[in-house]
Amino acid sequence: MTQTKKLLINTTNPSIEARDLKLIEAKTGNLYESIAITAKRANQINTKIKDELHRKLEEFGSLNDNLEEISENKEQIEISRFYERMANPAIQATHELLNDKIFFRKRDE
């Protein structure tokens, strides 16, 4: 597990909290633009996490799985539990926006 992931898990509260919309709006000057940026970042985080999880779980899969042959693998269960404990991608993206960790730019008008 990378150090940045552990830090992200430890610093991001996985529970839902009320956020001050004025703080979110202040990041871009427009609330809807801030939400759109946060949504795009949440999609990026979700895609990255999903790909990473599938890569890790591919190691445990077999080509001819039968119900009788499926056995519990403790390592696989721990990997799944780790990803379940992670904060929702939208919560992570909001945390990144409020802490100025998202880079965005406006198109020239």
For each residue, the residues with C-beta under 8 A, 3 or more apart:
1: 5 6 82
2: 5 6
3: 6 7
4: 7 8
5: 1 2 8 9
6: 1 2 3 9 10
7: 3 4 10 11
8: 4 5 11 12 92
9: 5 6 12 85 86 87
10: 6 7
11: 7 8 95
12: 8 9 87 91 92 95
13: 17 87 91 95
14: 85 86 87 88 91
15:
16: 91
17: 13
18:
19: 23 24 94 98
20: 23 24
21: 24 25 31
22: 25 26
23: 19 20 26 27 98
24: 19 20 21 27 31 34 35 38 94 97 98
25: 21 22 28 29 30 31 34
26: 22 23 29
27: 23 24 34 37 97 98 100
28: 25 33 34 37 104
29: 25 26 33
30: 25 33 34
31: 21 24 25 34 35
32: 35 36
33: 28 29 30 36 37
34: 24 25 27 28 30 31 37 38 97
35: 24 31 32 38 39
36: 32 33 39 40
37: 27 28 33 34 40 41 97 102 104
38: 24 34 35 41 42 90 93 94 97 102
39: 35 36 42 43 90 93
40: 36 37 43 44
41: 37 38 44 45 93 96 97 102
42: 38 39 45 46 89 90 92 93
43: 39 40 46 47 89
44: 40 41 47 48
45: 41 42 48 49 89 92 93
46: 42 43 49 50 89
47: 43 44 50 51
48: 44 45 51 52
49: 45 46 52 53 83 86 89
50: 46 47 53 54
51: 47 48 54 55
52: 48 49 55 56
53: 49 50 56 57 79 80 83
54: 50 51 57 58
55: 51 52 58
56: 52 53 59 79
57: 53 54 60 61 76 79 80
58: 54 55 61
59: 56
60: 57 73 75 76
61: 57 58 65
62: 65 69
63:
64: 69
65: 61 62 69 70
66: 69 70
67: 70
68:
69: 62 64 65 66
70: 65 66 67
71:
72: 76 77
73: 60 76 77
74: 77 78
75: 60 78 79
76: 57 60 72 73 79 80
77: 72 73 74 80 81
78: 74 75 81 82
79: 53 56 57 75 76 82 83
80: 53 57 76 77 83 84
81: 77 78 84 85
82: 1 78 79 85 86
83: 49 53 79 80 86
84: 80 81
85: 9 14 81 82
86: 9 14 49 82 83 92
87: 9 12 13 14 91 92 95
88: 14 91 92
89: 42 43 45 46 49 92 93
90: 38 39 42 93 94
91: 12 13 14 16 87 88 94 95
92: 8 12 42 45 86 87 88 89 95 96
93: 38 39 41 42 45 89 90 96 97 102
94: 19 24 38 90 91 97 98
95: 11 12 13 87 91 92 98 99
96: 41 92 93 99 101 102
97: 24 27 34 37 38 41 93 94 100 101 102
98: 19 23 24 27 94 95
99: 95 96
100: 27 97
101: 96 97
102: 37 38 41 93 96 97
103:
104: 28 37
105:
106: 109
107:
108:
109: 106
